[in-house]
Amino acid sequence: RHVTTMIGLVEAGLGVAAVPLMAMPAEDHPILTRVPLTDPQVMRSVGLIKRRGRTLTPAALELERLVVEMKVQPATLNN
């Protein structure tokens, strides 16, 4: 739940952490490095929420489309 705290602890040399790809620091982080978890395959469920009775903006509709597309094509460290 507290990804930022976990990353800070790893930066301080107090351990390692498994975090979602979207929460990982940039690839050029001066201290941390990414290590892919490949076996076993790690999955994460995500969902979208929206206000009932409201029309989505074009940007929100595009986000919804991208999330649905990602469901079909799971992310890798290279995505």
Distance bins in CASP14 RR format, pairs under 12 A and 6 or more apart:
PFRMAT RR
TARGET T0000
AUTHOR 0000-0000-0000
RMODE 2
METHOD distances of the structure
MODEL  1
1 19 0 0 0 0 0 1 0 0 0 0 0
1 20 0 0 0 0 0 1 0 0 0 0 0
1 23 0 0 0 0 0 1 0 0 0 0 0
2 8 0 0 0 0 1 0 0 0 0 0 0
2 9 0 0 0 0 1 0 0 0 0 0 0
2 17 0 0 0 0 0 1 0 0 0 0 0
2 19 0 0 0 0 0 1 0 0 0 0 0
2 23 0 0 0 0 0 1 0 0 0 0 0
3 9 0 0 0 0 0 1 0 0 0 0 0
3 10 0 0 0 0 0 1 0 0 0 0 0
3 17 1 0 0 1 0 0 0 0 0 0 0
3 18 0 0 0 0 0 1 0 0 0 0 0
3 19 1 0 1 0 0 0 0 0 0 0 0
3 20 1 0 0 1 0 0 0 0 0 0 0
3 21 0 0 0 0 0 1 0 0 0 0 0
3 22 0 0 0 0 1 0 0 0 0 0 0
3 23 1 0 1 0 0 0 0 0 0 0 0
3 24 0 0 0 0 1 0 0 0 0 0 0
3 25 0 0 0 0 0 1 0 0 0 0 0
4 10 0 0 0 0 0 1 0 0 0 0 0
4 11 0 0 0 0 0 1 0 0 0 0 0
4 17 0 0 0 0 0 1 0 0 0 0 0
4 19 0 0 0 0 1 0 0 0 0 0 0
4 23 0 0 0 0 1 0 0 0 0 0 0
4 24 0 0 0 0 0 1 0 0 0 0 0
4 25 0 0 0 0 0 1 0 0 0 0 0
5 11 0 0 0 0 0 1 0 0 0 0 0
5 12 0 0 0 0 0 1 0 0 0 0 0
5 14 0 0 0 0 0 1 0 0 0 0 0
5 17 0 0 0 0 1 0 0 0 0 0 0
5 19 0 0 0 0 0 1 0 0 0 0 0
5 23 0 0 0 0 0 1 0 0 0 0 0
6 12 0 0 0 0 0 1 0 0 0 0 0
6 13 0 0 0 0 0 1 0 0 0 0 0
6 14 0 0 0 0 1 0 0 0 0 0 0
6 15 0 0 0 0 1 0 0 0 0 0 0
6 16 0 0 0 0 1 0 0 0 0 0 0
6 17 1 0 1 0 0 0 0 0 0 0 0
6 18 0 0 0 0 1 0 0 0 0 0 0
6 19 1 0 0 1 0 0 0 0 0 0 0
6 20 0 0 0 0 0 1 0 0 0 0 0
6 23 0 0 0 0 1 0 0 0 0 0 0
6 24 0 0 0 0 0 1 0 0 0 0 0
6 25 0 0 0 0 0 1 0 0 0 0 0
6 32 0 0 0 0 0 1 0 0 0 0 0
7 13 0 0 0 0 0 1 0 0 0 0 0
7 14 0 0 0 0 0 1 0 0 0 0 0
7 15 0 0 0 0 0 1 0 0 0 0 0
7 16 0 0 0 0 0 1 0 0 0 0 0
7 17 1 0 0 1 0 0 0 0 0 0 0
7 18 0 0 0 0 0 1 0 0 0 0 0
7 19 1 0 0 1 0 0 0 0 0 0 0
7 20 0 0 0 0 0 1 0 0 0 0 0
7 23 1 0 0 1 0 0 0 0 0 0 0
7 24 0 0 0 0 1 0 0 0 0 0 0
7 25 1 0 0 1 0 0 0 0 0 0 0
7 26 0 0 0 0 0 1 0 0 0 0 0
7 29 0 0 0 0 1 0 0 0 0 0 0
7 31 0 0 0 0 1 0 0 0 0 0 0
7 32 1 0 0 1 0 0 0 0 0 0 0
7 34 0 0 0 0 0 1 0 0 0 0 0
8 14 0 0 0 0 1 0 0 0 0 0 0
8 15 0 0 0 0 1 0 0 0 0 0 0
8 16 0 0 0 0 0 1 0 0 0 0 0
8 17 0 0 0 0 1 0 0 0 0 0 0
8 19 0 0 0 0 0 1 0 0 0 0 0
8 23 0 0 0 0 0 1 0 0 0 0 0
8 25 0 0 0 0 1 0 0 0 0 0 0
8 29 0 0 0 0 0 1 0 0 0 0 0
8 31 0 0 0 0 1 0 0 0 0 0 0
8 32 0 0 0 0 1 0 0 0 0 0 0
9 15 1 0 0 1 0 0 0 0 0 0 0
9 16 0 0 0 0 1 0 0 0 0 0 0
9 17 1 0 0 1 0 0 0 0 0 0 0
9 19 0 0 0 0 0 1 0 0 0 0 0
9 32 0 0 0 0 0 1 0 0 0 0 0
10 16 1 0 0 1 0 0 0 0 0 0 0
10 17 1 0 1 0 0 0 0 0 0 0 0
10 18 0 0 0 0 0 1 0 0 0 0 0
10 19 0 0 0 0 1 0 0 0 0 0 0
10 23 0 0 0 0 0 1 0 0 0 0 0
10 24 0 0 0 0 0 1 0 0 0 0 0
10 25 0 0 0 0 1 0 0 0 0 0 0
10 29 0 0 0 0 0 1 0 0 0 0 0
10 31 0 0 0 0 1 0 0 0 0 0 0
10 32 1 0 0 1 0 0 0 0 0 0 0
10 33 0 0 0 0 0 1 0 0 0 0 0
10 34 0 0 0 0 0 1 0 0 0 0 0
10 35 0 0 0 0 0 1 0 0 0 0 0
11 17 0 0 0 0 0 1 0 0 0 0 0
11 25 0 0 0 0 1 0 0 0 0 0 0
11 29 0 0 0 0 1 0 0 0 0 0 0
11 30 0 0 0 0 1 0 0 0 0 0 0
11 31 1 0 1 0 0 0 0 0 0 0 0
11 32 1 0 0 1 0 0 0 0 0 0 0
11 33 0 0 0 0 0 1 0 0 0 0 0
12 31 0 0 0 0 1 0 0 0 0 0 0
12 32 0 0 0 0 0 1 0 0 0 0 0
13 31 0 0 0 0 1 0 0 0 0 0 0
13 32 0 0 0 0 1 0 0 0 0 0 0
15 32 0 0 0 0 0 1 0 0 0 0 0
16 32 0 0 0 0 1 0 0 0 0 0 0
16 33 0 0 0 0 0 1 0 0 0 0 0
16 34 0 0 0 0 0 1 0 0 0 0 0
16 35 0 0 0 0 1 0 0 0 0 0 0
16 37 0 0 0 0 0 1 0 0 0 0 0
17 23 0 0 0 0 1 0 0 0 0 0 0
17 24 0 0 0 0 1 0 0 0 0 0 0
17 25 0 0 0 0 0 1 0 0 0 0 0
17 32 0 0 0 0 1 0 0 0 0 0 0
17 34 0 0 0 0 0 1 0 0 0 0 0
17 35 0 0 0 0 0 1 0 0 0 0 0
17 37 0 0 0 0 0 1 0 0 0 0 0
18 24 0 0 0 0 0 1 0 0 0 0 0
18 34 0 0 0 0 0 1 0 0 0 0 0
18 35 0 0 0 0 1 0 0 0 0 0 0
18 36 0 0 0 0 0 1 0 0 0 0 0
18 37 1 0 0 1 0 0 0 0 0 0 0
18 40 0 0 0 0 0 1 0 0 0 0 0
18 42 1 0 0 1 0 0 0 0 0 0 0
18 44 0 0 0 0 0 1 0 0 0 0 0
19 25 0 0 0 0 1 0 0 0 0 0 0
19 32 0 0 0 0 0 1 0 0 0 0 0
19 34 0 0 0 0 1 0 0 0 0 0 0
19 35 0 0 0 0 0 1 0 0 0 0 0
19 37 0 0 0 0 0 1 0 0 0 0 0
19 42 0 0 0 0 0 1 0 0 0 0 0
19 44 0 0 0 0 0 1 0 0 0 0 0
20 34 0 0 0 0 0 1 0 0 0 0 0
20 37 0 0 0 0 0 1 0 0 0 0 0
20 42 0 0 0 0 1 0 0 0 0 0 0
20 43 0 0 0 0 0 1 0 0 0 0 0
20 44 1 0 0 1 0 0 0 0 0 0 0
20 45 0 0 0 0 0 1 0 0 0 0 0
20 46 0 0 0 0 1 0 0 0 0 0 0
20 75 0 0 0 0 1 0 0 0 0 0 0
20 77 0 0 0 0 0 1 0 0 0 0 0
21 27 0 0 0 0 0 1 0 0 0 0 0
21 34 0 0 0 0 1 0 0 0 0 0 0
21 35 0 0 0 0 0 1 0 0 0 0 0
21 36 0 0 0 0 1 0 0 0 0 0 0
21 37 0 0 0 0 0 1 0 0 0 0 0
21 42 0 0 0 0 1 0 0 0 0 0 0
21 43 0 0 0 0 0 1 0 0 0 0 0
21 44 0 0 0 0 1 0 0 0 0 0 0
21 46 0 0 0 0 0 1 0 0 0 0 0
21 70 0 0 0 0 0 1 0 0 0 0 0
21 74 0 0 0 0 0 1 0 0 0 0 0
21 75 1 0 1 0 0 0 0 0 0 0 0
21 76 0 0 0 0 1 0 0 0 0 0 0
21 77 1 0 0 1 0 0 0 0 0 0 0
21 78 0 0 0 0 0 1 0 0 0 0 0
21 79 1 0 0 1 0 0 0 0 0 0 0
22 44 0 0 0 0 1 0 0 0 0 0 0
22 46 0 0 0 0 1 0 0 0 0 0 0
22 67 0 0 0 0 0 1 0 0 0 0 0
22 70 0 0 0 0 0 1 0 0 0 0 0
22 75 0 0 0 0 1 0 0 0 0 0 0
22 77 0 0 0 0 0 1 0 0 0 0 0
22 79 0 0 0 0 0 1 0 0 0 0 0
23 32 0 0 0 0 0 1 0 0 0 0 0
23 34 0 0 0 0 0 1 0 0 0 0 0
23 44 0 0 0 0 0 1 0 0 0 0 0
24 32 0 0 0 0 1 0 0 0 0 0 0
24 33 0 0 0 0 1 0 0 0 0 0 0
24 34 1 0 1 0 0 0 0 0 0 0 0
24 35 0 0 0 0 0 1 0 0 0 0 0
24 36 0 0 0 0 0 1 0 0 0 0 0
24 37 0 0 0 0 0 1 0 0 0 0 0
24 75 0 0 0 0 0 1 0 0 0 0 0
24 77 0 0 0 0 1 0 0 0 0 0 0
24 79 0 0 0 0 0 1 0 0 0 0 0
25 31 0 0 0 0 1 0 0 0 0 0 0
25 32 1 0 1 0 0 0 0 0 0 0 0
25 33 0 0 0 0 1 0 0 0 0 0 0
25 34 0 0 0 0 1 0 0 0 0 0 0
26 32 0 0 0 0 1 0 0 0 0 0 0
26 33 0 0 0 0 0 1 0 0 0 0 0
26 34 0 0 0 0 1 0 0 0 0 0 0
27 33 0 0 0 0 1 0 0 0 0 0 0
27 34 1 0 0 1 0 0 0 0 0 0 0
27 77 0 0 0 0 1 0 0 0 0 0 0
27 78 0 0 0 0 0 1 0 0 0 0 0
28 34 0 0 0 0 0 1 0 0 0 0 0
33 77 0 0 0 0 0 1 0 0 0 0 0
34 76 0 0 0 0 0 1 0 0 0 0 0
34 77 1 0 1 0 0 0 0 0 0 0 0
34 78 0 0 0 0 0 1 0 0 0 0 0
35 42 0 0 0 0 0 1 0 0 0 0 0
35 77 0 0 0 0 1 0 0 0 0 0 0
36 42 0 0 0 0 1 0 0 0 0 0 0
36 75 0 0 0 0 0 1 0 0 0 0 0
36 76 1 0 0 1 0 0 0 0 0 0 0
36 77 1 0 1 0 0 0 0 0 0 0 0
36 78 0 0 0 0 1 0 0 0 0 0 0
36 79 0 0 0 0 0 1 0 0 0 0 0
37 43 0 0 0 0 0 1 0 0 0 0 0
37 44 0 0 0 0 0 1 0 0 0 0 0
37 76 0 0 0 0 0 1 0 0 0 0 0
37 77 0 0 0 0 1 0 0 0 0 0 0
38 76 0 0 0 0 1 0 0 0 0 0 0
38 77 0 0 0 0 1 0 0 0 0 0 0
41 74 0 0 0 0 1 0 0 0 0 0 0
41 75 0 0 0 0 0 1 0 0 0 0 0
41 76 0 0 0 0 0 1 0 0 0 0 0
42 74 0 0 0 0 1 0 0 0 0 0 0
42 75 0 0 0 0 0 1 0 0 0 0 0
42 76 0 0 0 0 0 1 0 0 0 0 0
42 77 0 0 0 0 0 1 0 0 0 0 0
43 71 0 0 0 0 0 1 0 0 0 0 0
43 74 1 0 0 1 0 0 0 0 0 0 0
43 75 0 0 0 0 0 1 0 0 0 0 0
44 70 0 0 0 0 0 1 0 0 0 0 0
44 71 0 0 0 0 0 1 0 0 0 0 0
44 74 0 0 0 0 1 0 0 0 0 0 0
44 75 0 0 0 0 1 0 0 0 0 0 0
45 67 0 0 0 0 0 1 0 0 0 0 0
45 70 0 0 0 0 0 1 0 0 0 0 0
45 71 0 0 0 0 1 0 0 0 0 0 0
45 74 0 0 0 0 0 1 0 0 0 0 0
46 63 0 0 0 0 0 1 0 0 0 0 0
46 64 0 0 0 0 0 1 0 0 0 0 0
46 66 0 0 0 0 0 1 0 0 0 0 0
46 67 1 0 0 1 0 0 0 0 0 0 0
46 68 0 0 0 0 0 1 0 0 0 0 0
46 70 0 0 0 0 1 0 0 0 0 0 0
46 71 0 0 0 0 1 0 0 0 0 0 0
46 74 0 0 0 0 0 1 0 0 0 0 0
46 75 0 0 0 0 0 1 0 0 0 0 0
47 63 0 0 0 0 0 1 0 0 0 0 0
47 64 0 0 0 0 1 0 0 0 0 0 0
47 67 1 0 0 1 0 0 0 0 0 0 0
47 68 0 0 0 0 1 0 0 0 0 0 0
47 70 0 0 0 0 0 1 0 0 0 0 0
47 71 0 0 0 0 1 0 0 0 0 0 0
48 56 0 0 0 0 1 0 0 0 0 0 0
48 60 0 0 0 0 1 0 0 0 0 0 0
48 61 0 0 0 0 0 1 0 0 0 0 0
48 63 1 0 0 1 0 0 0 0 0 0 0
48 64 1 0 1 0 0 0 0 0 0 0 0
48 65 0 0 0 0 0 1 0 0 0 0 0
48 66 0 0 0 0 0 1 0 0 0 0 0
48 67 1 0 1 0 0 0 0 0 0 0 0
48 68 0 0 0 0 1 0 0 0 0 0 0
48 70 0 0 0 0 0 1 0 0 0 0 0
48 71 0 0 0 0 0 1 0 0 0 0 0
49 56 0 0 0 0 0 1 0 0 0 0 0
49 60 0 0 0 0 0 1 0 0 0 0 0
49 63 0 0 0 0 0 1 0 0 0 0 0
49 64 0 0 0 0 0 1 0 0 0 0 0
49 67 0 0 0 0 0 1 0 0 0 0 0
50 56 1 0 0 1 0 0 0 0 0 0 0
50 57 0 0 0 0 0 1 0 0 0 0 0
50 60 1 0 0 1 0 0 0 0 0 0 0
50 61 0 0 0 0 0 1 0 0 0 0 0
50 63 0 0 0 0 0 1 0 0 0 0 0
50 64 0 0 0 0 1 0 0 0 0 0 0
50 67 0 0 0 0 0 1 0 0 0 0 0
51 57 0 0 0 0 0 1 0 0 0 0 0
51 60 0 0 0 0 0 1 0 0 0 0 0
54 60 0 0 0 0 1 0 0 0 0 0 0
55 61 0 0 0 0 1 0 0 0 0 0 0
56 62 0 0 0 0 1 0 0 0 0 0 0
56 63 0 0 0 0 1 0 0 0 0 0 0
56 64 1 0 0 1 0 0 0 0 0 0 0
56 65 0 0 0 0 0 1 0 0 0 0 0
57 63 0 0 0 0 1 0 0 0 0 0 0
57 64 0 0 0 0 0 1 0 0 0 0 0
58 64 0 0 0 0 0 1 0 0 0 0 0
58 65 0 0 0 0 0 1 0 0 0 0 0
59 65 0 0 0 0 0 1 0 0 0 0 0
59 66 0 0 0 0 0 1 0 0 0 0 0
60 66 0 0 0 0 0 1 0 0 0 0 0
60 67 0 0 0 0 0 1 0 0 0 0 0
61 67 0 0 0 0 0 1 0 0 0 0 0
61 68 0 0 0 0 0 1 0 0 0 0 0
62 68 0 0 0 0 0 1 0 0 0 0 0
62 69 0 0 0 0 0 1 0 0 0 0 0
63 69 0 0 0 0 0 1 0 0 0 0 0
63 70 0 0 0 0 0 1 0 0 0 0 0
64 70 0 0 0 0 0 1 0 0 0 0 0
64 71 0 0 0 0 0 1 0 0 0 0 0
65 71 0 0 0 0 0 1 0 0 0 0 0
65 72 0 0 0 0 0 1 0 0 0 0 0
66 72 0 0 0 0 0 1 0 0 0 0 0
66 73 0 0 0 0 0 1 0 0 0 0 0
66 75 0 0 0 0 0 1 0 0 0 0 0
66 79 0 0 0 0 0 1 0 0 0 0 0
67 73 0 0 0 0 0 1 0 0 0 0 0
67 75 0 0 0 0 0 1 0 0 0 0 0
69 75 0 0 0 0 0 1 0 0 0 0 0
69 79 0 0 0 0 0 1 0 0 0 0 0
70 76 0 0 0 0 0 1 0 0 0 0 0
70 79 0 0 0 0 1 0 0 0 0 0 0
73 79 0 0 0 0 1 0 0 0 0 0 0
END
